[in-house]
Amino acid sequence: MTSHLQTRLTLLNAMGLHARAAAAFVKTLKDLEVEVTVSWEGQTANGRSVLDLLTLGAPQGSVLELQIRGVDAEEALSTLTRLVANRFDEE
Amino acid sequence: MRVVDILSQESILPQLQSRTKTDVLRELAQHLAQHTQGVDAEQLVAVLLDRERLGTTAIGEGIAIPHGKLSGLKDVAAVFGLSPHGVDCSSLDGGPTRLFFLLVAPEDSAGIHLKALARVSRLLKDKAFRERLLQGGSQADLHRMICEEDNNL
């Protein structure tokens, strides 16, 4: 069943949503049937595109708003939440 | 921050000669070192290769944004290069990489680095613009195209 979930995630890692973090974000969604949009400060990016995520330039402390749609929405929500809470395994 | 604030006309390489990722990084680094005071090309190559080991900066859509931090650097410095043939950089989408935007930031500059990365990503986001760049041109032609797009962001 397709679900539509939303959440807010705070960037805890010192570097914010830089290239490696954005790549990890996209990789998390690789095998999931889901659409993710990420909004911050009036800008919106496709959560499956590293280039798009980088356009946000979201630093440490940013609160990202996520809209997640698709059959794998719940799994996407939990893995993304874990990834961000774990500071993208950076520190 | 605008892209043209960090990218001069001289910092554009309209035809990269290299055919491998490591050689492209070296070609970009040597060019940056020639035009930026206090940058040692070999040191920069080492920094870039270290970063690539953590994961490729070839983010897909034919784009790579190799980057790193160098102590002793005053401001963010950049080089933009076009590869006529495309290079295998183990990109995230598996495709060849043709647009290379090298970014080097001073140490302790997470904020500036992120802003530069965001601006470059915004510049390269539009597919039609990327295709215009890929048609090529002189340093001056490419710089003009980048200025125009940068002004519209």
gemmi code that builds the backbone of each chain (N, CA, C; Angstrom):
import gemmi

chains = {
    "A": [
        ("MET", (0.837, -1.197, 0.000), (0.000, 0.000, 0.000), (0.871, 1.246, 0.000)),
        ("THR", (0.496, 2.206, -0.813), (1.265, 3.445, -0.870), (0.945, 4.312, 0.332)),
        ("SER", (1.986, 4.767, 1.015), (1.722, 5.701, 2.103), (2.434, 7.022, 1.880)),
        ("HIS", (1.965, 7.999, 2.594), (2.529, 9.336, 2.530), (2.901, 9.743, 3.954)),
        ("LEU", (4.197, 9.850, 4.194), (4.664, 10.184, 5.538), (5.434, 11.490, 5.502)),
        ("GLN", (5.445, 12.183, 6.603), (6.278, 13.365, 6.695), (7.021, 13.366, 8.015)),
        ("THR", (8.178, 13.995, 7.968), (8.960, 14.084, 9.201), (9.885, 15.280, 9.126)),
        ("ARG", (10.433, 15.644, 10.283), (11.453, 16.691, 10.335), (12.716, 16.085, 10.900)),
        ("LEU", (13.825, 16.334, 10.236), (15.103, 15.791, 10.703), (16.093, 16.930, 10.888)),
        ("THR", (16.779, 16.931, 12.016), (17.784, 17.974, 12.288), (19.178, 17.452, 11.955)),
        ("LEU", (19.912, 18.222, 11.172), (21.274, 17.828, 10.800), (22.201, 18.044, 11.995)),
        ("LEU", (22.776, 16.965, 12.485), (23.622, 17.044, 13.682), (25.109, 17.080, 13.339)),
        ("ASN", (25.454, 16.550, 12.160), (26.883, 16.455, 11.821), (27.456, 17.829, 11.495)),
        ("ALA", (28.738, 18.003, 11.812), (29.392, 19.315, 11.697), (29.362, 19.873, 10.271)),
        ("MET", (29.416, 18.991, 9.279), (29.544, 19.443, 7.887), (28.202, 19.749, 7.226)),
        ("GLY", (27.098, 19.388, 7.880), (25.800, 19.625, 7.259), (25.593, 18.708, 6.061)),
        ("LEU", (24.697, 19.125, 5.148), (24.371, 18.276, 3.998), (25.385, 18.517, 2.875)),
        ("HIS", (26.616, 18.083, 3.109), (27.687, 18.227, 2.121), (27.652, 17.020, 1.186)),
        ("ALA", (28.646, 16.904, 0.308), (28.565, 15.919, -0.775), (28.455, 14.475, -0.279)),
        ("ARG", (29.288, 14.115, 0.696), (29.299, 12.719, 1.134), (27.999, 12.376, 1.858)),
        ("ALA", (27.506, 13.328, 2.648), (26.249, 13.102, 3.358), (25.092, 12.964, 2.361)),
        ("ALA", (25.084, 13.828, 1.347), (24.026, 13.765, 0.326), (24.078, 12.432, -0.420)),
        ("ALA", (25.290, 11.971, -0.708), (25.441, 10.684, -1.406), (24.925, 9.542, -0.536)),
        ("ALA", (25.213, 9.605, 0.767), (24.734, 8.569, 1.686), (23.204, 8.579, 1.763)),
        ("PHE", (22.637, 9.771, 1.746), (21.172, 9.945, 1.788), (20.530, 9.241, 0.580)),
        ("VAL", (21.079, 9.534, -0.602), (20.543, 8.959, -1.847), (20.734, 7.445, -1.870)),
        ("LYS", (21.891, 6.985, -1.409), (22.206, 5.559, -1.406), (21.228, 4.778, -0.527)),
        ("THR", (20.818, 5.377, 0.568), (19.862, 4.766, 1.483), (18.553, 4.405, 0.779)),
        ("LEU", (18.208, 5.220, -0.228), (16.920, 5.041, -0.909), (17.017, 4.152, -2.147)),
        ("LYS", (18.246, 3.721, -2.452), (18.533, 3.080, -3.733), (17.538, 1.978, -4.119)),
        ("ASP", (17.277, 1.052, -3.188), (16.433, -0.092, -3.533), (14.986, 0.066, -3.064)),
        ("LEU", (14.634, 1.278, -2.681), (13.285, 1.495, -2.156), (12.395, 2.163, -3.192)),
        ("GLU", (11.136, 1.704, -3.211), (10.167, 2.302, -4.126), (9.502, 3.463, -3.405)),
        ("VAL", (10.080, 4.643, -3.614), (9.639, 5.769, -2.809), (10.056, 7.088, -3.466)),
        ("GLU", (9.249, 8.109, -3.253), (9.632, 9.456, -3.681), (9.854, 10.278, -2.430)),
        ("VAL", (10.953, 11.022, -2.426), (11.264, 11.811, -1.237), (11.556, 13.246, -1.656)),
        ("THR", (10.879, 14.202, -1.050), (11.269, 15.592, -1.256), (11.766, 16.157, 0.073)),
        ("VAL", (12.788, 16.973, -0.051), (13.430, 17.548, 1.130), (13.337, 19.064, 1.023)),
        ("SER", (12.731, 19.689, 2.015), (12.589, 21.147, 1.977), (13.332, 21.783, 3.133)),
        ("TRP", (13.937, 22.929, 2.828), (14.634, 23.691, 3.860), (14.708, 25.152, 3.423)),
        ("GLU", (14.255, 26.027, 4.272), (14.286, 27.467, 4.022), (13.697, 27.839, 2.664)),
        ("GLY", (12.546, 27.280, 2.380), (11.830, 27.656, 1.167), (12.333, 27.012, -0.108)),
        ("GLN", (13.366, 26.191, 0.001), (13.850, 25.479, -1.177), (13.445, 24.014, -1.052)),
        ("THR", (13.213, 23.379, -2.198), (12.849, 21.972, -2.174), (13.745, 21.182, -3.121)),
        ("ALA", (14.160, 20.014, -2.684), (15.034, 19.172, -3.504), (14.495, 17.749, -3.562)),
        ("ASN", (14.815, 17.081, -4.665), (14.498, 15.665, -4.824), (15.501, 14.857, -3.991)),
        ("GLY", (14.973, 14.091, -3.045), (15.826, 13.326, -2.140), (16.565, 12.181, -2.792)),
        ("ARG", (16.300, 11.922, -4.081), (17.010, 10.846, -4.773), (18.118, 11.385, -5.662)),
        ("SER", (18.349, 12.705, -5.635), (19.380, 13.304, -6.485), (20.411, 14.036, -5.634)),
        ("VAL", (21.662, 13.597, -5.732), (22.726, 14.242, -4.957), (22.859, 15.708, -5.381)),
        ("LEU", (22.825, 15.944, -6.692), (22.947, 17.317, -7.198), (21.864, 18.214, -6.600)),
        ("ASP", (20.646, 17.692, -6.572), (19.522, 18.458, -6.029), (19.698, 18.732, -4.531)),
        ("LEU", (20.092, 17.708, -3.791), (20.269, 17.879, -2.346), (21.359, 18.903, -2.038)),
        ("LEU", (22.396, 18.914, -2.874), (23.495, 19.861, -2.638), (23.070, 21.303, -2.871)),
        ("THR", (22.070, 21.512, -3.724), (21.623, 22.890, -3.989), (21.065, 23.543, -2.717)),
        ("LEU", (20.637, 22.723, -1.746), (20.084, 23.283, -0.511), (21.167, 24.001, 0.303)),
        ("GLY", (22.366, 23.435, 0.336), (23.450, 24.008, 1.137), (23.094, 24.084, 2.615)),
        ("ALA", (22.432, 23.051, 3.120), (21.939, 23.074, 4.507), (23.054, 22.749, 5.501)),
        ("PRO", (23.374, 23.686, 6.402), (24.461, 23.462, 7.366), (23.989, 22.714, 8.609)),
        ("GLN", (24.942, 22.440, 9.503), (24.645, 21.808, 10.795), (23.543, 22.589, 11.508)),
        ("GLY", (22.606, 21.872, 12.122), (21.521, 22.523, 12.855), (20.266, 22.754, 12.020)),
        ("SER", (20.373, 22.591, 10.696), (19.200, 22.788, 9.835), (18.135, 21.743, 10.143)),
        ("VAL", (16.876, 22.176, 10.095), (15.773, 21.226, 10.258), (15.167, 20.978, 8.879)),
        ("LEU", (15.374, 19.768, 8.367), (14.888, 19.426, 7.028), (13.470, 18.871, 7.147)),
        ("GLU", (12.599, 19.303, 6.222), (11.245, 18.738, 6.193), (11.171, 17.718, 5.072)),
        ("LEU", (10.809, 16.513, 5.406), (10.754, 15.440, 4.410), (9.319, 15.014, 4.125)),
        ("GLN", (9.022, 14.852, 2.844), (7.760, 14.253, 2.413), (8.142, 12.947, 1.729)),
        ("ILE", (7.585, 11.855, 2.194), (7.967, 10.541, 1.677), (6.719, 9.814, 1.186)),
        ("ARG", (6.733, 9.448, -0.092), (5.568, 8.763, -0.662), (6.004, 7.484, -1.352)),
        ("GLY", (5.212, 6.430, -1.180), (5.493, 5.198, -1.903), (5.281, 3.985, -1.027)),
        ("VAL", (5.384, 2.807, -1.658), (5.120, 1.580, -0.905), (6.169, 1.351, 0.184)),
        ("ASP", (7.382, 1.863, -0.030), (8.444, 1.659, 0.964), (8.641, 2.882, 1.869)),
        ("ALA", (7.604, 3.709, 1.974), (7.747, 4.961, 2.724), (8.193, 4.731, 4.170)),
        ("GLU", (7.629, 3.708, 4.812), (7.972, 3.491, 6.223), (9.425, 3.102, 6.405)),
        ("GLU", (9.895, 2.229, 5.505), (11.296, 1.821, 5.602), (12.216, 3.010, 5.322)),
        ("ALA", (11.832, 3.820, 4.317), (12.638, 4.997, 3.983), (12.704, 5.950, 5.174)),
        ("LEU", (11.570, 6.149, 5.795), (11.523, 7.054, 6.957), (12.452, 6.574, 8.073)),
        ("SER", (12.402, 5.271, 8.361), (13.218, 4.793, 9.480), (14.711, 4.797, 9.120)),
        ("THR", (15.065, 4.418, 7.896), (16.502, 4.393, 7.570), (17.075, 5.807, 7.459)),
        ("LEU", (16.297, 6.736, 6.908), (16.788, 8.123, 6.817), (16.914, 8.753, 8.205)),
        ("THR", (15.949, 8.462, 9.062), (15.999, 8.996, 10.423), (17.250, 8.504, 11.141)),
        ("ARG", (17.535, 7.205, 10.960), (18.716, 6.621, 11.594), (19.997, 7.242, 11.031)),
        ("LEU", (20.040, 7.385, 9.701), (21.231, 7.943, 9.040), (21.545, 9.343, 9.563)),
        ("VAL", (20.528, 10.182, 9.638), (20.740, 11.570, 10.069), (21.082, 11.615, 11.559)),
        ("ALA", (20.369, 10.778, 12.370), (20.646, 10.742, 13.812), (22.070, 10.255, 14.086)),
        ("ASN", (22.564, 9.362, 13.222), (23.936, 8.846, 13.376), (24.966, 9.758, 12.723)),
        ("ARG", (24.586, 10.971, 12.425), (25.491, 11.970, 11.811), (26.134, 11.444, 10.539)),
        ("PHE", (25.389, 10.682, 9.764), (25.882, 10.113, 8.511), (27.148, 9.273, 8.746)),
        ("ASP", (27.275, 8.753, 9.957), (28.445, 7.944, 10.349), (29.762, 8.690, 10.165)),
        ("GLU", (29.717, 10.009, 10.348), (30.915, 10.798, 10.081), (31.771, 11.069, 11.306)),
        ("GLU", (31.110, 11.248, 12.469), (31.917, 11.668, 13.627), (31.683, 10.718, 14.794)),
    ],
    "B": [
        ("MET", (27.177, 34.048, -2.259), (28.346, 33.753, -3.106), (27.903, 33.397, -4.526)),
        ("ARG", (28.562, 34.036, -5.510), (28.275, 33.665, -6.888), (29.418, 32.801, -7.423)),
        ("VAL", (29.097, 32.008, -8.444), (30.133, 31.151, -9.018), (31.252, 32.015, -9.609)),
        ("VAL", (30.874, 33.119, -10.254), (31.908, 33.940, -10.905), (32.830, 34.623, -9.887)),
        ("ASP", (32.415, 34.665, -8.615), (33.318, 35.202, -7.583), (34.503, 34.272, -7.331)),
        ("ILE", (34.316, 32.997, -7.611), (35.400, 32.040, -7.332), (35.994, 31.441, -8.607)),
        ("LEU", (35.365, 31.700, -9.756), (35.844, 31.099, -11.010), (36.169, 32.184, -12.038)),
        ("SER", (37.458, 32.384, -12.291), (37.848, 33.372, -13.308), (37.873, 32.704, -14.688)),
        ("GLN", (37.953, 33.532, -15.707), (38.010, 33.001, -17.074), (39.230, 32.085, -17.259)),
        ("GLU", (40.347, 32.474, -16.638), (41.580, 31.680, -16.757), (41.466, 30.333, -16.062)),
        ("SER", (40.480, 30.205, -15.182), (40.335, 28.953, -14.428), (39.473, 27.930, -15.159)),
        ("ILE", (39.237, 28.165, -16.453), (38.403, 27.240, -17.216), (39.269, 26.455, -18.207)),
        ("LEU", (39.079, 25.148, -18.219), (39.797, 24.276, -19.155), (38.769, 23.707, -20.137)),
        ("PRO", (38.684, 24.291, -21.342), (37.631, 23.874, -22.276), (37.812, 22.451, -22.815)),
        ("GLN", (39.049, 21.934, -22.778), (39.258, 20.580, -23.301), (40.262, 19.827, -22.445)),
        ("LEU", (39.753, 19.105, -21.474), (40.633, 18.273, -20.647), (41.232, 17.172, -21.518)),
        ("GLN", (42.519, 16.934, -21.337), (43.216, 15.933, -22.158), (43.166, 14.547, -21.521)),
        ("SER", (43.027, 14.513, -20.198), (43.177, 13.253, -19.465), (42.042, 12.282, -19.747)),
        ("ARG", (42.373, 10.991, -19.616), (41.380, 9.945, -19.894), (41.025, 9.119, -18.667)),
        ("THR", (41.722, 9.358, -17.555), (41.376, 8.637, -16.318), (41.077, 9.650, -15.225)),
        ("LYS", (40.368, 9.178, -14.193), (39.969, 10.061, -13.099), (41.184, 10.697, -12.426)),
        ("THR", (42.175, 9.877, -12.101), (43.361, 10.400, -11.405), (44.064, 11.447, -12.257)),
        ("ASP", (44.175, 11.180, -13.554), (44.844, 12.147, -14.436), (44.039, 13.438, -14.559)),
        ("VAL", (42.712, 13.335, -14.592), (41.883, 14.551, -14.639), (42.111, 15.379, -13.373)),
        ("LEU", (42.118, 14.707, -12.215), (42.339, 15.432, -10.953), (43.683, 16.145, -10.983)),
        ("ARG", (44.692, 15.458, -11.541), (46.031, 16.060, -11.622), (46.006, 17.270, -12.561)),
        ("GLU", (45.336, 17.120, -13.687), (45.268, 18.215, -14.681), (44.566, 19.447, -14.074)),
        ("LEU", (43.468, 19.202, -13.364), (42.728, 20.304, -12.726), (43.575, 20.955, -11.627)),
        ("ALA", (44.240, 20.111, -10.831), (45.034, 20.614, -9.692), (46.217, 21.438, -10.187)),
        ("GLN", (46.858, 20.968, -11.247), (48.003, 21.717, -11.781), (47.559, 23.080, -12.284)),
        ("HIS", (46.407, 23.101, -12.936), (45.899, 24.376, -13.442), (45.573, 25.323, -12.286)),
        ("LEU", (44.937, 24.789, -11.251), (44.596, 25.632, -10.104), (45.862, 26.172, -9.432)),
        ("ALA", (46.866, 25.302, -9.304), (48.118, 25.715, -8.648), (48.804, 26.837, -9.427)),
        ("GLN", (48.717, 26.766, -10.750), (49.333, 27.818, -11.584), (48.682, 29.173, -11.372)),
        ("HIS", (47.411, 29.169, -11.029), (46.670, 30.424, -10.953), (46.341, 30.850, -9.522)),
        ("THR", (46.788, 30.065, -8.539), (46.452, 30.397, -7.150), (47.714, 30.383, -6.310)),
        ("GLN", (47.956, 31.494, -5.631), (49.158, 31.596, -4.807), (49.105, 30.644, -3.621)),
        ("GLY", (50.218, 30.033, -3.344), (50.335, 29.206, -2.143), (49.752, 27.814, -2.280)),
        ("VAL", (49.428, 27.400, -3.517), (48.893, 26.044, -3.702), (49.932, 25.172, -4.400)),
        ("ASP", (50.241, 24.054, -3.778), (51.158, 23.091, -4.361), (50.334, 22.000, -5.044)),
        ("ALA", (50.583, 21.792, -6.334), (49.750, 20.877, -7.125), (49.765, 19.456, -6.563)),
        ("GLU", (50.940, 18.964, -6.213), (51.033, 17.574, -5.738), (50.294, 17.384, -4.407)),
        ("GLN", (50.420, 18.406, -3.547), (49.718, 18.351, -2.265), (48.209, 18.332, -2.492)),
        ("LEU", (47.766, 19.164, -3.432), (46.337, 19.224, -3.747), (45.846, 17.894, -4.317)),
        ("VAL", (46.632, 17.293, -5.218), (46.243, 15.991, -5.790), (46.075, 14.960, -4.670)),
        ("ALA", (47.003, 14.973, -3.720), (46.932, 14.012, -2.606), (45.655, 14.219, -1.796)),
        ("VAL", (45.314, 15.486, -1.542), (44.087, 15.802, -0.783), (42.847, 15.310, -1.551)),
        ("LEU", (42.845, 15.552, -2.850), (41.689, 15.162, -3.681), (41.538, 13.642, -3.730)),
        ("LEU", (42.667, 12.948, -3.880), (42.602, 11.484, -3.952), (42.141, 10.895, -2.615)),
        ("ASP", (42.592, 11.506, -1.507), (42.129, 11.063, -0.186), (40.616, 11.181, -0.088)),
        ("ARG", (40.099, 12.301, -0.591), (38.649, 12.523, -0.541), (37.919, 11.503, -1.406)),
        ("GLU", (38.457, 11.218, -2.584), (37.792, 10.263, -3.482), (37.736, 8.868, -2.868)),
        ("ARG", (38.729, 8.554, -2.032), (38.732, 7.239, -1.379), (37.551, 7.072, -0.430)),
        ("LEU", (37.032, 8.182, 0.081), (35.870, 8.119, 0.980), (34.574, 7.914, 0.209)),
        ("GLY", (34.640, 8.073, -1.106), (33.446, 7.959, -1.941), (33.603, 8.894, -3.123)),
        ("THR", (33.119, 8.474, -4.276), (33.327, 9.282, -5.479), (32.605, 10.627, -5.387)),
        ("THR", (33.220, 11.670, -5.952), (32.540, 12.967, -6.046), (31.872, 13.129, -7.416)),
        ("ALA", (31.886, 12.046, -8.210), (31.145, 12.054, -9.474), (29.693, 11.742, -9.132)),
        ("ILE", (28.877, 12.804, -9.019), (27.555, 12.667, -8.405), (26.459, 12.281, -9.389)),
        ("GLY", (26.834, 12.003, -10.643), (25.849, 11.633, -11.649), (25.529, 12.796, -12.557)),
        ("GLU", (24.709, 12.543, -13.595), (24.346, 13.564, -14.595), (25.583, 14.089, -15.336)),
        ("GLY", (26.660, 13.296, -15.339), (27.878, 13.725, -16.038), (28.719, 14.725, -15.272)),
        ("ILE", (28.390, 14.920, -13.985), (29.051, 15.959, -13.188), (29.931, 15.353, -12.100)),
        ("ALA", (31.126, 15.923, -11.934), (31.929, 15.612, -10.748), (32.313, 16.919, -10.078)),
        ("ILE", (32.273, 16.910, -8.749), (32.706, 18.086, -7.984), (33.799, 17.644, -7.018)),
        ("PRO", (34.989, 17.342, -7.554), (36.081, 16.962, -6.654), (36.412, 18.136, -5.744)),
        ("HIS", (36.696, 17.863, -4.483), (36.949, 18.966, -3.567), (37.810, 18.546, -2.395)),
        ("GLY", (38.332, 19.533, -1.703), (39.159, 19.265, -0.536), (39.521, 20.558, 0.146)),
        ("LYS", (40.188, 20.415, 1.271), (40.595, 21.602, 2.026), (42.111, 21.682, 2.069)),
        ("LEU", (42.620, 22.903, 1.988), (44.056, 23.124, 2.017), (44.379, 24.198, 3.049)),
        ("SER", (45.327, 23.902, 3.924), (45.753, 24.933, 4.874), (46.575, 25.968, 4.105)),
        ("GLY", (46.529, 27.192, 4.532), (47.314, 28.229, 3.858), (46.551, 28.929, 2.758)),
        ("LEU", (45.400, 28.374, 2.377), (44.594, 29.013, 1.340), (43.743, 30.114, 1.987)),
        ("LYS", (43.614, 31.261, 1.276), (42.855, 32.370, 1.874), (41.364, 32.289, 1.542)),
        ("ASP", (41.069, 31.986, 0.277), (39.675, 31.955, -0.174), (39.393, 30.654, -0.906)),
        ("VAL", (38.119, 30.418, -1.165), (37.738, 29.269, -1.985), (38.286, 29.485, -3.399)),
        ("ALA", (38.860, 28.440, -3.974), (39.371, 28.524, -5.342), (38.724, 27.421, -6.166)),
        ("ALA", (38.574, 27.667, -7.467), (37.866, 26.698, -8.315), (38.499, 26.596, -9.697)),
        ("VAL", (38.318, 25.444, -10.308), (38.656, 25.244, -11.723), (37.507, 24.465, -12.339)),
        ("PHE", (37.126, 24.866, -13.552), (36.080, 24.131, -14.268), (36.681, 23.546, -15.539)),
        ("GLY", (36.494, 22.253, -15.748), (37.032, 21.615, -16.938), (35.992, 20.762, -17.642)),
        ("LEU", (36.090, 20.738, -18.981), (35.193, 19.915, -19.797), (35.988, 18.779, -20.415)),
        ("SER", (35.465, 17.585, -20.313), (36.097, 16.456, -20.984), (35.323, 16.145, -22.254)),
        ("PRO", (35.969, 16.253, -23.422), (35.266, 16.017, -24.680), (34.764, 14.577, -24.809)),
        ("HIS", (35.481, 13.635, -24.194), (35.139, 12.219, -24.391), (34.366, 11.624, -23.229)),
        ("GLY", (34.519, 12.215, -22.061), (33.923, 11.605, -20.880), (34.910, 10.654, -20.233)),
        ("VAL", (34.891, 10.611, -18.907), (35.850, 9.810, -18.146), (35.071, 8.924, -17.183)),
        ("ASP", (35.556, 7.683, -17.019), (34.928, 6.782, -16.043), (35.398, 7.171, -14.647)),
        ("CYS", (34.508, 7.734, -13.856), (34.855, 8.169, -12.488), (34.067, 7.390, -11.456)),
        ("SER", (33.586, 6.194, -11.820), (32.729, 5.404, -10.911), (31.605, 6.266, -10.363)),
        ("SER", (30.921, 6.959, -11.281), (29.903, 7.918, -10.858), (28.721, 7.215, -10.203)),
        ("LEU", (27.950, 7.962, -9.432), (26.831, 7.387, -8.689), (25.758, 6.831, -9.616)),
        ("ASP", (25.631, 7.364, -10.836), (24.639, 6.812, -11.762), (25.278, 5.913, -12.829)),
        ("GLY", (26.569, 5.674, -12.707), (27.241, 4.746, -13.610), (27.661, 5.341, -14.946)),
        ("GLY", (27.243, 6.560, -15.232), (27.560, 7.176, -16.521), (28.924, 7.851, -16.532)),
        ("PRO", (29.426, 8.183, -17.755), (30.704, 8.888, -17.854), (30.588, 10.323, -17.332)),
        ("THR", (31.717, 10.874, -16.925), (31.724, 12.224, -16.379), (32.405, 13.178, -17.349)),
        ("ARG", (31.742, 14.294, -17.633), (32.289, 15.253, -18.594), (32.469, 16.649, -18.017)),
        ("LEU", (31.705, 16.972, -16.982), (31.800, 18.309, -16.382), (32.486, 18.184, -15.023)),
        ("PHE", (33.644, 18.824, -14.900), (34.417, 18.727, -13.657), (34.530, 20.100, -13.016)),
        ("PHE", (34.027, 20.209, -11.801), (34.129, 21.479, -11.088), (34.927, 21.235, -9.806)),
        ("LEU", (36.189, 21.638, -9.844), (37.078, 21.450, -8.685), (36.922, 22.611, -7.712)),
        ("LEU", (36.687, 22.272, -6.447), (36.539, 23.295, -5.402), (37.552, 23.038, -4.295)),
        ("VAL", (38.303, 24.070, -3.952), (39.241, 23.944, -2.840), (38.939, 25.045, -1.834)),
        ("ALA", (38.813, 24.654, -0.577), (38.464, 25.614, 0.474), (39.566, 25.646, 1.521)),
        ("PRO", (39.689, 26.772, 2.234), (40.640, 26.820, 3.347), (40.211, 25.853, 4.453)),
        ("GLU", (41.129, 25.483, 5.324), (40.784, 24.664, 6.497), (39.762, 25.426, 7.348)),
        ("ASP", (39.000, 24.712, 8.137), (38.023, 25.332, 9.052), (37.041, 26.238, 8.329)),
        ("SER", (36.506, 25.765, 7.210), (35.589, 26.616, 6.458), (34.380, 25.829, 5.991)),
        ("ALA", (33.802, 25.038, 6.904), (32.642, 24.209, 6.532), (31.538, 25.063, 5.918)),
        ("GLY", (31.314, 26.271, 6.466), (30.234, 27.126, 5.984), (30.447, 27.601, 4.555)),
        ("ILE", (31.648, 28.103, 4.280), (31.938, 28.616, 2.934), (31.936, 27.472, 1.926)),
        ("HIS", (32.509, 26.359, 2.335), (32.571, 25.196, 1.446), (31.165, 24.767, 1.025)),
        ("LEU", (30.258, 24.709, 2.008), (28.889, 24.281, 1.741), (28.170, 25.277, 0.823)),
        ("LYS", (28.432, 26.556, 1.014), (27.812, 27.581, 0.170), (28.319, 27.480, -1.268)),
        ("ALA", (29.624, 27.254, -1.411), (30.205, 27.126, -2.752), (29.625, 25.897, -3.452)),
        ("LEU", (29.541, 24.800, -2.710), (28.996, 23.552, -3.246), (27.538, 23.752, -3.695)),
        ("ALA", (26.778, 24.472, -2.892), (25.369, 24.713, -3.199), (25.231, 25.571, -4.460)),
        ("ARG", (26.057, 26.598, -4.558), (25.960, 27.499, -5.711), (26.354, 26.779, -7.010)),
        ("VAL", (27.420, 25.987, -6.930), (27.860, 25.234, -8.118), (26.778, 24.225, -8.515)),
        ("SER", (26.166, 23.581, -7.531), (25.104, 22.611, -7.827), (23.909, 23.296, -8.479)),
        ("ARG", (23.586, 24.494, -7.991), (22.470, 25.239, -8.586), (22.795, 25.619, -10.021)),
        ("LEU", (24.035, 26.009, -10.233), (24.464, 26.390, -11.586), (24.297, 25.225, -12.564)),
        ("LEU", (24.659, 24.018, -12.089), (24.698, 22.869, -13.001), (23.397, 22.072, -13.025)),
        ("LYS", (22.406, 22.538, -12.276), (21.174, 21.769, -12.122), (20.358, 21.687, -13.418)),
        ("ASP", (20.373, 22.751, -14.182), (19.531, 22.799, -15.376), (20.162, 22.001, -16.521)),
        ("LYS", (19.403, 21.007, -17.004), (19.950, 20.104, -18.010), (20.270, 20.829, -19.323)),
        ("ALA", (19.397, 21.744, -19.714), (19.616, 22.485, -20.969), (20.908, 23.298, -20.882)),
        ("PHE", (21.166, 23.860, -19.710), (22.412, 24.619, -19.537), (23.624, 23.697, -19.635)),
        ("ARG", (23.528, 22.526, -19.007), (24.650, 21.571, -19.087), (24.922, 21.190, -20.533)),
        ("GLU", (23.846, 21.027, -21.306), (24.038, 20.653, -22.699), (24.710, 21.769, -23.497)),
        ("ARG", (24.370, 23.001, -23.151), (25.050, 24.137, -23.826), (26.537, 24.144, -23.490)),
        ("LEU", (26.852, 23.897, -22.235), (28.271, 23.841, -21.845), (28.999, 22.737, -22.608)),
        ("LEU", (28.313, 21.590, -22.750), (28.949, 20.430, -23.377), (29.208, 20.642, -24.864)),
        ("GLN", (28.481, 21.593, -25.454), (28.772, 21.908, -26.862), (30.126, 22.586, -26.989)),
        ("GLY", (30.637, 23.091, -25.867), (32.002, 23.592, -25.823), (32.156, 25.019, -26.296)),
        ("GLY", (33.402, 25.450, -26.373), (33.716, 26.808, -26.764), (35.039, 27.213, -26.146)),
        ("SER", (35.400, 28.469, -26.350), (36.652, 28.975, -25.794), (36.474, 29.246, -24.298)),
        ("GLN", (37.578, 29.572, -23.641), (37.506, 29.986, -22.231), (36.509, 31.125, -22.071)),
        ("ALA", (36.616, 32.094, -22.976), (35.745, 33.283, -22.891), (34.279, 32.898, -23.112)),
        ("ASP", (34.024, 32.037, -24.088), (32.639, 31.593, -24.371), (32.036, 30.927, -23.137)),
        ("LEU", (32.802, 29.985, -22.570), (32.283, 29.223, -21.430), (32.087, 30.129, -20.217)),
        ("HIS", (33.028, 31.057, -20.038), (32.911, 31.974, -18.899), (31.669, 32.847, -19.056)),
        ("ARG", (31.423, 33.300, -20.261), (30.235, 34.132, -20.518), (28.962, 33.344, -20.212)),
        ("MET", (28.908, 32.093, -20.690), (27.721, 31.250, -20.433), (27.493, 31.081, -18.931)),
        ("ILE", (28.598, 30.828, -18.209), (28.490, 30.605, -16.759), (28.030, 31.887, -16.049)),
        ("CYS", (28.591, 33.035, -16.482), (28.181, 34.326, -15.897), (26.687, 34.552, -16.071)),
        ("GLU", (26.196, 34.294, -17.282), (24.778, 34.542, -17.562), (23.884, 33.658, -16.702)),
        ("GLU", (24.237, 32.364, -16.654), (23.434, 31.441, -15.855), (23.507, 31.806, -14.365)),
        ("ASP", (24.696, 32.156, -13.923), (24.937, 32.532, -12.523), (24.073, 33.740, -12.132)),
        ("ASN", (23.981, 34.705, -13.047), (23.177, 35.896, -12.776), (21.682, 35.609, -12.668)),
        ("ASN", (21.254, 34.513, -13.315), (19.837, 34.161, -13.298), (19.442, 33.304, -12.103)),
        ("LEU", (20.424, 32.890, -11.314), (20.103, 31.994, -10.188), (19.428, 32.752, -9.056)),
    ],
}
model = gemmi.Model(1)
for chain_id, residues in chains.items():
    chain = gemmi.Chain(chain_id)
    for i, (resn, *xyz) in enumerate(residues, 1):
        res = gemmi.Residue()
        res.name, res.seqid = resn, gemmi.SeqId(i, " ")
        for name, pos in zip(("N", "CA", "C"), xyz):
            atom = gemmi.Atom()
            atom.name, atom.element = name, gemmi.Element(name[0])
            atom.pos, atom.b_iso = gemmi.Position(*pos), 0.0
            res.add_atom(atom)
        chain.add_residue(res)
    model.add_chain(chain)
structure = gemmi.Structure()
structure.add_model(model)
structure.setup_entities()
